[in-house]
Amino acid sequence: MNAASILKLMSAKAQFERNHPKFMAFVKAVMSRPMEEGTVMEVTVTRPGEEPLTANIKVQQSDLELLAELKEISGEMR
């Protein structure tokens, strides 16, 4: 990833954090301690005028490895 792409991504991340401070606080609280295998993560999306859609996953070891990689990448962009 080149420097211009990293700067663009960091700018978009900062805008997202300004737009959604409660969500970012939630993410920081969740990530404040290690995720464990067997943890259930659930997401609900509700579009205007539509019924909510909900999905969940039970965290597996491979998911933990992906989260560790993403955390490492995000640390490199700071």
C-alpha positions in Angstrom: 0.0 0.0 0.0 1.5 3.3 -1.0 1.7 6.4 1.2 -1.1 8.2 -0.6 -3.5 5.3 -0.2 -2.6 5.1 3.5 -3.3 8.8 4.0 -6.6 8.5 2.2 -7.6 5.5 4.3 -6.6 7.3 7.5 -8.6 10.4 6.5 -11.7 8.2 5.8 -11.2 6.4 9.2 -11.1 9.8 11.0 -14.3 10.9 9.3 -16.0 7.7 10.2 -14.9 8.1 13.8 -16.3 11.7 13.8 -19.6 10.6 12.3 -20.1 7.6 14.6 -18.4 8.2 18.0 -20.7 5.8 19.9 -19.9 2.9 17.5 -16.2 3.6 17.7 -16.4 3.6 21.6 -18.2 0.2 21.3 -15.5 -1.2 19.1 -12.8 0.0 21.4 -14.6 -1.5 24.4 -15.0 -4.8 22.6 -11.3 -4.8 21.5 -10.0 -3.7 24.9 -9.5 -7.3 25.9 -8.7 -10.4 23.8 -11.4 -12.0 21.8 -11.9 -15.7 22.7 -12.8 -18.6 20.5 -16.5 -19.4 21.0 -17.5 -15.7 21.4 -20.7 -14.9 19.4 -20.8 -11.7 17.3 -24.1 -10.5 16.0 -25.0 -7.8 13.5 -28.4 -6.3 12.7 -29.1 -4.0 9.8 -32.4 -2.1 9.6 -33.0 -0.2 6.4 -35.8 2.5 6.4 -39.1 0.9 5.8 -37.7 -2.7 5.9 -37.6 -5.5 8.4 -34.3 -5.9 10.3 -31.8 -8.5 9.0 -29.6 -10.2 11.6 -26.7 -12.6 11.3 -24.2 -13.9 13.8 -21.0 -15.9 13.9 -19.3 -18.0 16.5 -15.6 -16.9 16.5 -13.2 -19.6 15.4 -9.4 -19.7 15.7 -9.0 -18.7 12.1 -11.1 -15.6 12.8 -8.8 -14.7 15.7 -5.9 -14.9 13.4 -7.6 -12.6 10.9 -8.4 -10.1 13.7 -4.7 -10.2 14.8 -3.6 -9.4 11.3 -6.0 -6.5 10.9 -4.9 -5.1 14.3 -1.3 -5.3 13.2 -2.1 -3.5 9.9 -4.0 -0.8 11.7 -1.1 -0.3 14.1 1.2 0.2 11.1 -1.0 3.0 9.7 -0.8 5.2 12.9 
